[in-house]
């Protein structure tokens, strides 16, 4: 697990020492992602630089140093991630005559690219990655991101035409020519979703590579620059989630529930086993929920010693699952560590959120996630998580509510629907007639789903200069053309919410403390298996994630399996009225809001006043504003 960065300016012909200096500065900006080693490689004639920061996980020797040049000298790689099946690929490449210096997965990936080409190498790999590859023969730069989007990659052009790219925005911001203006459309997405999905970023002219895509640039494409670049057409899919889901649905699962349980057990054991390979200490996040408990159980079943497990608890009982996590740990006999967090811990951490997440991010579970990662890093360098189970196995209660609302809207007379048409705005979040209009006025399943996941319903009205930016929740092409409405809802979350919220949160929080997080449930084989299952194996009556729960029952007693679902959140409302109130008031100061000019001041101050007066529960709306304000403040101090 590492951080990568780079720059390319073919016409500049920068001197090698200038490029190395830039690479060192860009690498230093993301040093937290890789504190163990640093490297810069320069092609002076091409005006290209690759920078790398290393967190050593597999092959701790200097043979794993990056950037790395292929044995034939053609390819140079800067790689962030892990290729879990590198042993299998290594054996195949050895049979084809390749010779390896060390045993890192980076060297295997580089040899695979040299043997089969970029696309085929990516398709053969099983892992997570963000990668930059320079083809010295063809003078082409390749940027790629893994199937699910576990690892991030930003790119954009500076004012002088230099192409910049890196694992985090902070690496790009090192270049003095980068125009660091806020993109109001992306800010509106932050308020709507709590995150900014790819290909957007908070900065104008900077894009994020989308999950399962690659970008190939030659000198002509570089010269066209930012003005001619369209992420929608130039980011090419090397793995298409919709096509894979459609194929899995069409294929289906040919077997009964017992056979499905056996198949899932075998797949998950292999996926977990592959992710237990490391030359450093390893553990697991254990919230006590179905997914993390299942991953920890399968992990412990394959370990000769007690697995290190970690959980976090809160004084607020609504958000506290620590007792259940401890009970699971006792049954599995893991070596369990628990952290108790209160408002004071949050108060200490909140000012650092802007640095940890690099780009504004407002999912309040960022706080416990960051605290959990800090705890785990004191003991291990790698931690397995249960991320992905909800999106694959029908784990959210909002799916049932969305299907109910969509079915009800289809039964209502068109005349009545016409009277409900029109977005009622933020009051739709407060119940009553406005909420009814907001729900039943949605015209199709995607609109219903968008309502369920939207924090702000009309964020563009409160941000100066913002237009509505479209995401997977607006794009019919994101929906599988077969399957059930439930499959469609899970597909939307897999395309947007999972990579851009859940995985972004875990990546930034873990890498801020140089901890590698691995998600076995998002092994592509588990993903496509889950898509092949009928809904009856995912939802059974009111029970969500039926099959994973049944499998968990093979490892835990029923009393530890059957329980209500709890979210991994934080009592933000209590904190904003308590220990965080002074900090929040400074962020929402009326004079400051007017001078900065991003928000409609009257609306923001009005929500803050109603929240403090306990008239309305606006803390979820305000948290996105606060996270942006804290981010902007941090950028100005740099």
PyMOL commands that set and color helices and strands:
alter all, ss='L'
color gray80, all
select helices_A, chain A and resi 16-29+31-33+62-64+86-95+105-116+118-124+169-173+184-193+219-228+231-234+241-251+257-275+290-301+317-319+322-332+343-350+353-357+366-377+389-392+397-411+414-420+425-430+432-440+445-453+459-462+476-478+485-511+520-522+524-532+535-537+546-552+558-561+572-577+581-587+590-596+601-612+619-637
alter helices_A, ss='H'
color red, helices_A
select strands_A, chain A and resi 2-8+37-43+48-54+68-69+75-83+127-135+140-145+154-157+163-166+206-208+213-217+236-237+282-285+308-314+335-341+382-385+516-519
alter strands_A, ss='S'
color yellow, strands_A
deselect
rebuild
show_as cartoon
